[in-house]
């Protein structure tokens, strides 16, 4: 990844910063349509989100399973799904990667470039819209598009993060601003693209910016005021636990961005958050394990103190972010029952850990993998021969985009199965000199995406039995599979493809039960399910953008003419 590529990205993002959505976003909220009174979201509602008819948070509930208990749509009638309503097209040529969040008949969505819209969840009538005014400078140090992955709900508020490192709370009924804060000491290169998580009256959120030498942090804010309550740095200083795993002073520009929403276990009062890659990419410049990059950290949500950690890729030099959602689920492995946390990692292995202790249970590869050579005593082993150095070029699998990128998986807790979107690609990498400079990319490596010699298909959607780690079924596609997943108690699993079609699969067999008409662009987001007045709906954003067209190189060329706009599609069983 060269500086010139980043410069072209910044130029594209700056183009058309002042724009109007097809329906006309305004800086101040519009008068809302006739709508039932908004029901405030309580802590008890969030704790019991798994049984709520709505979709109250990113990934549905605190487990992160993307599993809905709804079962009106099932394997027998999924083929009768029809369009319930569709939003107007939104003229932003970037990725729409957010999950709609639904409380009663209120639906809240975010778009690329940090706009928030409220819809009636059954009719699609727009209730209000809020246009966050991003400064031009916010677009100059973004790594990977202008996406915003969604909101969090608390009380009568809708809360979201912004690309210029603010956290904003809006009135859920009107869209009026209730508070707006910037995270302390943001520095140059910081951004927020993840949805916040609300836990015990706190807004938990992480920052991005690892490709610019930003120091990763997870922050807790008071939900009523936005005041900062605690901060956990993901790259510790020399006098903190883990600090000796860095060369002197390197932690200050060490990356480790926790840029995807985490999960929470109320039974142990523990937060789980994935941590991104170290900076610079070139590991010869920072010998050591570089904690807590490429790790899962378990935190006390009241204080931000570290309870335990597990590092997926020590001294990472391939950009194998550890940010994928840590999913909480119970499993039985080799006859022993575990309260587990699982993560299909960018490094190509699916990990299962004991979520009460952090102890290793098992790890299995789910893609062709040459960088990781195996697991020894619970520690990931990597190939020394396939580590780039100055002037040294290597070829390895998976690519820096990972065996799995940010896309949320789904887990069916009833049949102990994970449904995983997978990327089958490799890369070459070459070490190059780099010096840290605020506002410039901090990589030290160039790269080229390559096809996987063991799999001619770029994308797949696979089901893995979590009790054994074995694949149950898989669908492969010639082009990348670039979207998340939803599983339901009706035995149906949903995911979208880059040809703009939403698929409904039989959770046990993988049979394709239904495919939507093409949406005119791609699908990059994860679907959600909700029920209002006894009718179950499935909703998903359609758009094209994100990391694939930016960094896919020749592998992304077949999709270069994909139309670029955002549009929300909502389905239900036809009458």
Beta strands, then each sheet from edge to edge (+ up, - down):
strand 1: 67-68
strand 2: 81-86
strand 3: 101-103
strand 4: 106-110
strand 5: 115-120
strand 6: 126-131
strand 7: 152-154
strand 8: 157-161
strand 9: 166-171
strand 10: 177-182
strand 11: 197-199
strand 12: 202-206
strand 13: 217-222
strand 14: 228-233
strand 15: 263-265
strand 16: 270-274
strand 17: 295-300
strand 18: 306-311
strand 19: 327-333
strand 20: 336-344
strand 21: 349-354
strand 22: 360-365
strand 23: 372-376
strand 24: 379-382
strand 25: 393-397
strand 26: 410-412
strand 27: 417-423
strand 28: 425-431
strand 29: 445-451
strand 30: 459-465
strand 31: 470-477
strand 32: 485-488
strand 33: 492-496
strand 34: 502-506
strand 35: 512-515
strand 36: 528-532
strand 37: 535-542
strand 38: 567-573
sheet 1: 1+ 32+ 33- 34+ 35-
sheet 2: 2+ 38- 37+ 36-
sheet 3: 3+ 4- 5+ 6-
sheet 4: 7+ 8- 9+ 10-
sheet 5: 11+ 12- 13+ 14-
sheet 6: 15+ 16- 17+ 18-
sheet 7: 19+ 20- 21+ 22-
sheet 8: 23+ 24-
sheet 9: 25+ 28- 29+
sheet 10: 26+ 27- 30+ 31-
end
